Amino acid sequence: MGYCLGVDLGTTFVAAARADGAQVEMVTLGDRSVVMPSIVYAGEDGTLVTGEAANRRAATSPERVARQFKRRLGDPTPMRLADSSYSATDLLATLLREVITRVTETEGEAPERVVLTHPANWGPFRRGVFEDVPRLAGLDDSVMITEPEAAATHYAASRRLESGALVAVYDLGGGTFDATVVRKVGNGVETLGTPEGVERLGGIDFDQAVFDFVSYSSDGALADLDTRDPKALVALSRLRQDCVLAKEALSVDTETLLPVFLPGRHFDVRITRSGFEDLVRAQIESTISALSRALRSAQVSADELSAVLLVGGSSRIPLVAKMVSDELGRPILVDTHPKYAVALGAATVASMANGTAADPTPVEAAPAPARPTRQRVRAAAPEATAVDTGRPATSVVSKILLAVALLALAVAIVLVAMFVFQQIWSGANPTSG
């Protein structure tokens, strides 16, 4: 039996999933991870090396390495790797070709259908340029869908959603952010309104924020480095990798210690989660604004949403779930592996288009942070546990009766007090009256 393939060519990593009619599962692309880095290295003989092998060579030959080139798709200015020039389209095609080659070698045959994903906020020009990628990679027939559509399809297929149910997809990846509202239709989803997003915002920008904080904390040590010194370049490359690890550590811990190894100097920088959140709060606020615009474009209110689905590796930052929940007051759902949701969804779409129904990896619901107002708690009532305020429910009529009874009691007390006072006054003044 043949199989279908879904591929997520991300800004920072590449993920792929296969579907064979029985189930959807991730394909191992890296040496130590399911995904592989979106990195290309140009060898001296012109050979292009991708993934972790390219990352290992990057430390000693940074001038031969290309990263984050997905952001430059459509840019007519080529990228220089040593003595050669490449477009972003060429480099993305190199990554895709490597994925197809690895999967074909593992499976023993090429996939019957390939579905590729792209950011929802790309315009017609960039989508048109992206269509050249599979052609350059040697694929004659491929399907393209947006990343939020793929993630929502995975969610809809792995959870029971009623027909017509509305879900907002918050997709914060390595290099881009997308906000989309989708409706469950049949076995798939349809997009409502116009997707919104922030094209140049993602995990790599949060990595840069940590790097800038380390630079500020170093009292000029990083700025004084001679970037022509190979040892300095290796130190900076290692530091940037450690900044990524520190950012990821703060998603599960409240603080971390980042070691800095420079030529002739070594020191540590302590970073707290609250400090990191202060560094990225303004950027996350811009994603909340884009999410609100997507809801307005779809003509959907927050109360109508079944849930907000968080996908993308950067959505694991705790501040993201808190700010989204505070803004919308809806249940927050996070995929078990948010980095893989897009690839799994693309494979699900491929299997549906191929006439098979796959059993995708389930999505686990994460408890939403505490709501700041009682109104938002009520808004989440369809899927959230009711909050016990400690006060019994009282109808309007009973409240009115209680008020009347209290008023009558108060009048009676006043009358009794007046009568007692009159008796005391009469006894103290027998000649009065």
C-alpha positions in Angstrom: 0.0 0.0 0.0 1.3 3.5 -0.9 1.6 6.4 1.4 1.1 10.2 1.4 3.5 12.8 2.8 2.9 16.2 4.5 5.9 18.5 4.7 6.3 21.7 6.8 9.2 23.7 5.4 9.7 26.0 8.4 11.9 29.0 9.0 14.0 27.1 11.6 13.2 23.4 11.0 11.7 21.0 8.6 9.1 18.4 9.7 7.4 15.7 7.7 4.6 13.2 8.4 3.4 10.2 6.5 -0.2 8.7 6.2 -0.9 5.3 4.8 -4.7 5.1 5.4 -4.3 3.5 8.9 -2.6 6.3 10.8 -0.5 9.5 10.6 2.9 9.5 12.1 6.0 11.7 12.0 9.0 10.8 9.8 12.4 11.0 11.4 14.5 13.5 9.5 17.3 14.4 12.0 20.1 12.4 13.5 18.8 12.9 17.1 15.4 14.5 16.5 12.3 13.9 14.4 12.8 17.3 12.7 15.9 18.7 11.0 17.2 22.3 11.0 16.4 24.5 8.1 20.1 25.0 7.3 22.1 24.6 4.1 25.9 24.4 3.8 27.7 25.0 0.6 30.8 22.8 0.3 34.0 23.8 -1.5 33.1 21.4 -4.3 29.7 23.0 -4.7 27.8 20.2 -2.9 24.9 21.4 -0.7 24.6 19.8 2.7 21.4 20.2 4.8 20.2 19.7 8.3 22.3 18.7 11.3 25.3 18.0 9.0 25.2 21.6 7.8 24.8 22.8 11.4 27.9 21.0 12.5 29.9 22.7 9.7 28.5 26.1 10.5 30.7 26.6 13.6 34.0 26.6 11.6 32.7 28.0 8.2 29.8 30.4 8.9 30.3 32.1 5.6 29.2 28.9 3.8 26.0 28.5 5.8 22.5 29.8 5.1 19.8 30.1 7.8 16.3 31.5 8.0 16.1 32.0 4.2 12.4 31.2 4.1 11.9 34.9 5.2 13.7 36.0 2.0 11.4 34.0 -0.4 10.7 36.4 -3.3 13.6 38.6 -2.6 15.5 39.1 -5.9 18.8 39.6 -4.1 20.6 36.2 -4.0 22.4 35.0 -0.9 26.2 34.5 -1.1 27.6 31.2 0.3 31.3 31.4 -0.1 31.8 31.9 -3.9 28.3 30.9 -5.0 24.9 32.6 -5.0 21.6 31.1 -4.2 18.0 32.2 -4.1 15.7 31.3 -1.2 13.7 29.2 -3.6 16.8 27.2 -4.5 17.6 26.6 -0.8 14.0 25.6 0.1 14.0 23.2 -2.9 17.3 21.7 -1.6 15.6 21.0 1.8 12.5 19.5 0.2 14.6 17.3 -2.1 16.5 16.0 0.9 13.2 15.2 2.7 11.8 13.3 -0.3 15.1 11.4 -0.7 15.3 10.4 2.9 11.7 9.3 3.1 11.9 7.4 -0.1 14.9 5.5 1.1 13.2 4.6 4.3 9.9 3.6 2.8 11.3 1.9 -0.3 9.2 3.9 -2.6 8.3 7.6 -3.3 5.1 9.1 -1.8 1.9 9.0 -3.9 1.0 12.5 -2.9 2.8 15.4 -1.2 1.2 18.3 0.5 3.3 21.4 1.4 2.3 24.1 3.8 3.0 27.9 3.8 2.1 30.8 6.0 -1.5 32.0 5.7 -0.6 35.7 5.4 1.5 35.2 2.3 0.2 37.2 -0.7 -0.3 35.9 -4.3 3.3 36.8 -5.2 5.0 34.8 -2.5 2.6 31.9 -3.0 3.5 32.0 -6.7 7.2 31.9 -6.0 6.7 29.1 -3.5 5.1 27.0 -6.2 8.5 26.8 -7.9 10.0 25.0 -4.8 8.4 21.5 -5.5 9.2 21.9 -9.2 12.9 22.5 -8.5 12.9 19.6 -6.1 11.6 17.2 -8.8 8.0 16.9 -7.7 5.6 16.9 -10.6 2.4 17.0 -8.6 1.9 18.6 -5.2 -0.8 20.3 -3.2 -0.3 23.4 -1.1 -2.3 24.6 1.9 -1.8 27.1 4.7 -0.1 26.2 7.9 -3.1 27.1 10.1 -5.5 25.0 7.9 -3.2 22.0 8.3 -3.0 22.4 12.0 -6.8 22.8 12.3 -7.4 19.8 10.1 -5.2 17.7 12.4 -7.1 19.0 15.4 -10.5 18.4 13.9 -9.6 14.9 12.8 -8.2 14.0 16.2 -11.1 15.4 18.3 -14.8 15.2 17.9 -15.9 18.5 16.6 -19.5 19.2 15.6 -20.1 20.3 12.1 -20.0 24.1 12.0 -17.8 24.4 15.2 -15.5 27.4 15.1 -11.8 27.3 16.1 -9.3 30.1 16.2 -5.7 29.0 15.2 -2.8 30.8 16.8 0.3 29.7 14.9 3.5 31.1 16.4 6.4 29.3 14.7 10.1 29.9 14.3 9.9 32.9 11.9 6.3 33.8 11.2 3.0 34.2 13.1 -0.5 33.4 11.6 -4.0 33.9 13.1 -6.8 32.2 11.3 -10.5 31.3 12.1 -11.7 28.0 10.7 -15.1 26.2 10.7 -15.5 22.4 10.8 -17.0 21.3 7.5 -17.3 17.5 6.7 -13.9 15.9 7.3 -12.0 19.1 6.9 -12.1 22.8 7.7 -12.7 26.0 5.8 -11.1 29.4 6.5 -13.4 32.3 7.5 -12.4 35.9 6.7 -8.9 36.9 5.9 -6.0 35.4 7.9 -3.9 37.9 9.8 -0.3 37.7 10.9 3.0 39.2 11.6 5.4 38.0 8.9 8.7 38.6 10.6 7.9 37.4 14.1 8.7 34.1 15.7 11.1 32.1 17.8 14.2 33.5 16.2 13.2 37.0 17.3 12.8 35.7 20.8 16.3 34.1 20.6 17.6 37.5 19.5 16.0 39.1 22.5 17.9 36.7 24.8 21.1 37.4 22.9 20.7 41.1 23.2 20.1 40.8 26.9 23.3 38.8 27.3 25.2 41.4 25.2 23.8 44.1 27.5 24.7 42.2 30.6 28.3 41.6 29.3 29.3 45.2 29.7 30.5 45.4 26.1 32.3 42.1 26.0 30.4 40.9 22.9 30.6 44.3 21.1 34.4 44.3 21.6 34.9 40.9 19.8 36.7 40.9 16.5 34.4 39.2 14.1 37.3 38.5 11.8 38.8 36.2 14.5 37.7 32.5 13.8 37.7 31.9 17.6 35.3 34.8 18.1 32.9 33.5 15.4 32.9 30.0 17.0 32.2 31.6 20.4 29.3 33.7 19.0 27.8 30.7 17.2 27.9 28.6 20.4 26.4 31.5 22.3 23.5 31.8 19.9 22.8 28.1 20.3 22.9 28.5 24.1 20.4 31.4 23.9 18.0 29.1 22.1 18.4 26.5 24.9 17.9 29.1 27.6 14.7 30.4 26.0 13.3 26.8 25.8 14.4 26.1 29.4 12.3 29.1 30.6 9.2 27.5 29.3 9.5 24.8 32.0 11.6 26.5 34.7 11.4 29.9 36.3 15.1 30.8 35.8 18.2 29.6 34.0 21.9 30.2 34.0 23.4 30.9 30.6 27.2 30.2 30.3 29.1 32.6 28.0 32.5 31.4 26.7 34.5 34.1 24.9 38.1 34.1 23.9 40.0 34.8 27.1 36.8 35.3 29.2 34.1 33.2 30.8 31.0 34.4 32.8 27.4 33.4 33.4 24.2 35.4 32.9 21.2 34.6 35.0 17.8 35.0 33.2 14.4 34.7 34.9 11.2 33.8 33.2 9.6 37.1 34.3 12.6 38.9 32.8 12.3 37.0 29.6 8.6 37.8 29.4 9.3 41.5 29.8 11.7 41.2 26.8 9.1 39.6 24.5 5.8 40.9 25.9 5.4 43.7 23.3 5.9 41.2 20.4 3.4 38.8 21.8 0.9 41.7 22.2 1.2 42.3 18.5 0.1 38.7 17.8 -2.9 39.2 20.1 -3.8 42.2 18.0 -3.5 40.2 14.8 -5.7 37.4 16.3 -8.4 40.0 17.1 -8.2 41.3 13.6 -8.7 37.8 12.2 -11.8 37.4 14.4 -13.3 40.7 13.1 -12.5 39.7 9.5 -14.3 36.4 10.0 -17.2 38.2 11.7 -16.9 35.9 14.7 -17.0 36.9 18.4 -14.8 35.2 21.0 -17.9 33.7 22.6 -18.7 31.8 19.5 -15.3 29.9 19.5 -15.2 26.4 20.6 -11.5 26.8 21.5 -8.2 28.6 20.6 -5.7 26.1 19.2 -2.0 27.0 19.8 0.5 25.6 17.4 4.1 26.3 16.5 7.1 25.7 18.8 7.0 29.3 20.2 3.4 28.8 21.4 4.9 26.8 24.3 6.0 30.0 26.0 3.7 30.2 29.0 3.1 33.9 28.5 1.4 33.1 25.2 -1.3 31.0 26.6 -1.9 33.4 29.5 -2.2 36.5 27.2 -4.5 34.7 24.7 -6.7 33.4 27.5 -6.9 36.9 29.1 -7.9 38.5 25.8 -10.5 36.0 24.6 -11.5 34.0 27.7 -11.9 30.8 25.7 -10.5 27.3 26.3 -6.8 27.1 25.2 -5.8 23.9 23.5 -2.1 22.9 22.9 -1.1 20.0 20.7 1.0 17.3 22.4 3.8 18.4 20.1 2.9 21.8 18.7 6.0 21.8 16.4 4.6 18.8 14.5 0.9 19.8 14.2 1.3 21.4 10.8 3.1 18.4 9.3 0.6 16.0 10.8 -2.2 18.0 9.4 -0.7 18.2 6.0 -0.4 14.4 5.9 -4.0 14.1 7.0 -5.1 16.4 4.1 -3.0 14.3 1.7 -4.6 11.1 2.9 -8.1 12.6 2.6 -7.3 13.8 -1.0 -6.0 10.3 -1.8 -9.3 8.7 -0.7 -8.1 7.3 2.6 -8.9 8.3 6.2 -6.0 8.3 8.6 -6.0 8.1 12.4 -3.9 11.1 13.5 -2.0 11.6 16.7 -4.4 13.0 19.4 -4.4 16.5 20.6 -4.3 17.0 24.4 -6.2 19.9 26.0 -4.2 22.1 28.3 -6.0 23.8 31.2 -6.5 27.5 30.5 -4.9 30.0 32.9 -7.3 31.6 35.5 -9.6 34.2 34.0 -9.2 37.7 35.3 -13.0 38.4 35.3 -16.1 36.5 36.1 -17.6 37.4 32.7 -14.8 35.5 31.0 -15.3 32.4 33.1 -18.9 32.4 32.0 -17.9 32.7 28.4 -15.8 29.6 28.7 -18.7 27.6 30.3 -19.5 25.4 27.3 -16.1 23.5 27.7 -14.7 24.7 31.0 -15.5 23.5 34.5 -17.9 25.8 36.3 -16.5 28.0 39.0 -18.0 27.7 42.5 -18.2 31.2 43.9 -19.5 30.0 47.3 -22.8 31.8 47.0 -26.1 30.0 46.4 -28.0 30.9 43.3 -30.9 33.3 44.0 -33.7 34.2 41.7 -34.8 37.8 41.1 -38.2 37.2 42.8 -36.5 35.7 45.9 -34.2 38.7 46.1 -37.2 41.1 46.0 -39.0 39.2 48.8 -35.9 39.1 50.9 -35.5 42.9 50.6 -39.1 43.5 51.5 -38.8 41.2 54.6 -35.6 43.1 55.7 -37.4 46.4 55.3 -40.4 45.3 57.3 -38.1 44.0 60.1 -36.3 47.3 60.1 -39.6 49.2 60.5 -40.7 46.9 63.3 -37.5 47.5 65.2 -37.9 51.3 64.8 -41.5 51.2 66.1 -40.5 49.0 69.1 -37.6 51.3 69.9 -39.9 54.4 69.8 -42.5 52.7 72.1 -39.8 51.7 74.6 -38.3 55.2 74.6 -41.8 56.7 75.2 -42.4 54.5 78.2 -39.0 55.4 79.7 -39.6 59.1 79.1 -43.1 58.9 80.7 -41.7 57.2 83.8 -39.0 59.7 84.2 -41.3 62.7 83.8 -44.8 62.0 85.4 -46.0 65.6 85.0 -45.3 65.8 81.4 -48.2 65.7 78.9 
